[in-house]
Amino acid sequence: MTTLRVRYQTLEFGTTDIHIRSLRDNQEFSDDEGAAAALGISSASWPIFGIVWPSGEVLAHLMAEFDFAGKRILEVGCGIALASLILNHRRADITATDYHPGVADFLNKNTQLNKDRLIPFVRTGWNDALSDLGLFDVIIGSDLLYEAEHVELLAGFINQHAAAQCEVILIDPGRGHHAKFSKKMLSLGYSHSQNKVQVHTQEGRQNFSGQILRYQRI
């Protein structure tokens, strides 16, 4: 079996520390049984799930102060799931999803590192058949609109799992597809607002400059 090199780090959210086990860098790769290849995940894109990205940090900081009382929350395309980890640590009702077959192992190990309960996780794609995830009051995600085709797929997946009254919060670093996505969400009956954000990440690897996208159906 290929041995992955990992790193351990602690990120601060106010007075809360979240401990993370992630891939050492974006050059790691392990798919000895071909599970990722069978899902169409190339060696180049394989490590993307296992890195703490600036967009994920921005979303996690929002979730560190988010009022989740009485709300069921879904993180879409969670990757290393930093936002889910902080919500779980705060005892929110959080479920995570991702397409990558390596996510569940990292997610479980990271909840254990933080001495928290395991986070419900479902491996599913946005174009998969209808899932039994159910409906959610809040749907969150970060850096999801990589390709133009993701506009229709993500909007459809979100709408499939949105409760009658639902808030959607997405962090977008500016890959050029959020305007079309917002137009699609408006066509599905959601209101839309956005604001620019520029922050310096805790790791100092790179600054984040992008948009916080919010959609709401009342």
C-alpha positions as CSV (number, residue, x, y, z in Angstrom):
1,M,0.0,0.0,0.0
2,T,1.2,3.5,-0.8
3,T,2.2,5.4,2.3
4,L,0.7,8.9,2.5
5,R,2.6,11.7,4.2
6,V,0.4,13.7,6.5
7,R,0.8,16.8,8.7
8,Y,-0.8,17.8,11.9
9,Q,-1.8,21.4,12.7
10,T,-4.0,23.4,15.1
11,L,-6.2,26.2,13.8
12,E,-7.6,28.8,16.2
13,F,-11.2,30.0,16.1
14,G,-11.4,32.5,18.9
15,T,-10.7,30.5,22.0
16,T,-11.4,27.2,20.3
17,D,-8.6,25.0,18.9
18,I,-9.4,22.6,16.1
19,H,-6.8,19.9,15.4
20,I,-6.4,18.8,11.9
21,R,-4.7,15.8,10.2
22,S,-4.3,16.6,6.5
23,L,-2.2,15.6,3.6
24,R,1.4,17.0,3.8
25,D,0.9,18.8,0.5
26,N,-0.9,18.6,-2.8
27,Q,1.6,16.1,-4.3
28,E,0.4,13.1,-2.2
29,F,-1.4,10.3,-3.9
30,S,-2.7,6.8,-2.9
31,D,-5.2,4.8,-4.9
32,D,-3.8,1.2,-4.9
33,E,-7.2,-0.3,-5.2
34,G,-8.3,2.0,-7.9
35,A,-11.4,3.3,-6.0
36,A,-10.7,7.0,-7.0
37,A,-9.8,6.1,-10.6
38,A,-13.1,4.2,-10.9
39,L,-14.9,7.4,-9.9
40,G,-13.0,9.4,-12.5
41,I,-10.6,11.1,-10.1
42,S,-7.2,11.6,-11.6
43,S,-3.9,11.5,-9.7
44,A,-3.6,15.2,-10.2
45,S,-6.9,16.0,-8.6
46,W,-6.7,13.2,-6.0
47,P,-5.0,15.3,-3.2
48,I,-7.4,18.3,-3.4
49,F,-9.7,16.9,-0.8
50,G,-7.0,16.5,1.9
51,I,-5.6,20.1,2.1
52,V,-6.8,23.0,4.3
53,W,-7.7,25.6,1.7
54,P,-8.2,29.3,2.3
55,S,-11.8,29.1,1.3
56,G,-12.4,26.4,3.8
57,E,-10.8,28.6,6.5
58,V,-13.2,31.5,5.7
59,L,-16.2,29.2,5.9
60,A,-15.0,27.7,9.1
61,H,-14.7,31.2,10.7
62,L,-18.2,32.0,9.7
63,M,-19.4,28.7,11.2
64,A,-17.5,29.4,14.4
65,E,-20.1,32.2,15.1
66,F,-23.1,30.9,13.2
67,D,-26.4,30.6,15.0
68,F,-27.4,27.0,14.3
69,A,-30.1,26.5,17.0
70,G,-32.7,24.1,15.7
71,K,-31.1,23.9,12.3
72,R,-30.0,20.8,10.4
73,I,-26.8,21.6,8.4
74,L,-25.2,20.0,5.4
75,E,-21.7,20.6,4.1
76,V,-21.3,19.9,0.4
77,G,-18.0,18.9,-1.1
78,C,-16.5,19.0,2.4
79,G,-13.0,17.8,1.7
80,I,-11.0,18.1,4.9
81,A,-14.3,19.4,6.4
82,L,-12.9,22.2,8.6
83,A,-16.3,23.9,8.8
84,S,-18.0,20.6,9.7
85,L,-15.4,20.0,12.4
86,I,-15.9,23.4,14.1
87,L,-19.7,23.0,13.9
88,N,-19.5,19.5,15.3
89,H,-17.3,20.8,18.1
90,R,-20.0,23.3,18.9
91,R,-22.5,20.4,19.0
92,A,-24.4,21.5,15.9
93,D,-26.5,19.0,13.8
94,I,-24.0,18.7,10.9
95,T,-23.8,16.1,8.1
96,A,-21.0,16.1,5.5
97,T,-20.8,14.9,1.9
98,D,-18.0,14.6,-0.7
99,Y,-17.4,12.5,-3.8
100,H,-13.9,11.5,-2.9
101,P,-13.4,8.0,-1.4
102,G,-10.6,9.2,0.9
103,V,-12.7,11.8,2.8
104,A,-14.4,9.5,5.4
105,D,-11.1,8.2,6.9
106,F,-9.7,11.7,7.4
107,L,-13.0,13.0,8.7
108,N,-13.3,10.2,11.3
109,K,-9.7,10.6,12.4
110,N,-10.1,14.4,12.8
111,T,-13.2,14.1,14.9
112,Q,-11.3,11.7,17.1
113,L,-8.4,14.1,17.3
114,N,-10.8,16.8,18.6
115,K,-12.4,14.3,21.0
116,D,-15.8,14.8,19.4
117,R,-18.6,12.6,18.2
118,L,-18.3,11.2,14.7
119,I,-19.8,13.3,12.0
120,P,-22.4,11.6,9.7
121,F,-20.9,11.3,6.3
122,V,-22.2,10.2,2.9
123,R,-20.0,9.8,-0.1
124,T,-22.1,11.0,-3.0
125,G,-21.8,13.0,-6.2
126,W,-23.9,15.9,-7.3
127,N,-25.0,13.9,-10.3
128,D,-25.7,10.7,-8.5
129,A,-29.2,9.2,-8.1
130,L,-31.4,10.7,-5.4
131,S,-29.9,10.1,-2.0
132,D,-31.6,9.5,1.3
133,L,-29.8,12.4,3.0
134,G,-33.1,14.2,3.5
135,L,-33.7,17.9,3.8
136,F,-31.6,20.6,5.5
137,D,-32.2,24.0,6.9
138,V,-28.7,25.3,6.0
139,I,-26.3,24.1,3.2
140,I,-22.7,25.3,3.2
141,G,-19.7,24.8,1.0
142,S,-16.4,26.3,-0.1
143,D,-14.6,26.5,-3.4
144,L,-17.0,24.2,-5.3
145,L,-17.5,25.9,-8.7
146,Y,-14.4,24.6,-10.4
147,E,-15.9,24.0,-13.8
148,A,-18.8,25.5,-15.8
149,E,-20.7,22.2,-15.6
150,H,-20.7,22.5,-11.9
151,V,-23.2,25.3,-12.0
152,E,-26.2,23.1,-12.9
153,L,-25.0,20.1,-10.9
154,L,-24.4,21.9,-7.7
155,A,-27.6,24.0,-7.9
156,G,-29.6,20.8,-8.6
157,F,-28.0,18.9,-5.6
158,I,-28.5,21.8,-3.3
159,N,-32.2,22.2,-4.3
160,Q,-32.7,18.4,-3.9
161,H,-31.7,18.7,-0.2
162,A,-33.0,22.1,0.7
163,A,-35.9,22.3,3.1
164,A,-38.8,24.6,2.3
165,Q,-37.1,27.3,4.2
166,C,-33.3,27.1,3.6
167,E,-30.2,29.2,3.8
168,V,-27.2,28.5,1.5
169,I,-23.7,29.8,2.3
170,L,-20.9,29.3,-0.2
171,I,-17.4,30.7,-0.3
172,D,-16.1,31.3,-3.8
173,P,-12.5,32.4,-4.5
174,G,-13.4,33.8,-7.9
175,R,-13.1,31.0,-10.5
176,G,-15.5,32.8,-12.8
177,H,-18.7,30.7,-12.4
178,H,-20.5,32.2,-9.5
179,A,-22.5,34.7,-11.5
180,K,-24.1,31.9,-13.6
181,F,-24.6,29.9,-10.4
182,S,-26.4,32.8,-8.7
183,K,-28.6,33.2,-11.8
184,K,-29.5,29.5,-11.6
185,M,-30.3,29.7,-7.9
186,L,-32.6,32.7,-8.5
187,S,-34.5,30.7,-11.1
188,L,-35.0,28.0,-8.5
189,G,-36.7,30.5,-6.2
190,Y,-33.8,31.6,-3.9
191,S,-32.9,35.2,-3.1
192,H,-29.3,36.2,-3.4
193,S,-26.7,38.4,-1.8
194,Q,-22.9,38.5,-1.8
195,N,-20.1,40.4,-0.3
196,K,-16.4,40.5,-1.0
197,V,-13.9,39.3,1.6
198,Q,-10.2,39.6,1.9
199,V,-8.4,37.8,4.7
200,H,-5.0,36.5,5.7
201,T,-5.2,32.8,6.4
202,Q,-3.9,31.5,9.7
203,E,-1.3,29.4,8.0
204,G,0.0,32.4,6.0
205,R,0.3,30.3,2.9
206,Q,-1.8,32.7,0.8
207,N,-4.3,35.5,1.2
208,F,-7.9,34.8,0.4
209,S,-9.8,37.3,-1.9
210,G,-13.2,36.2,-3.0
211,Q,-16.9,36.2,-2.3
212,I,-19.3,35.0,0.4
213,L,-22.4,34.0,-1.6
214,R,-25.7,33.7,0.3
215,Y,-29.0,32.3,-1.0
216,Q,-32.2,32.0,0.9
217,R,-35.6,30.5,0.3
218,I,-38.3,31.5,2.8
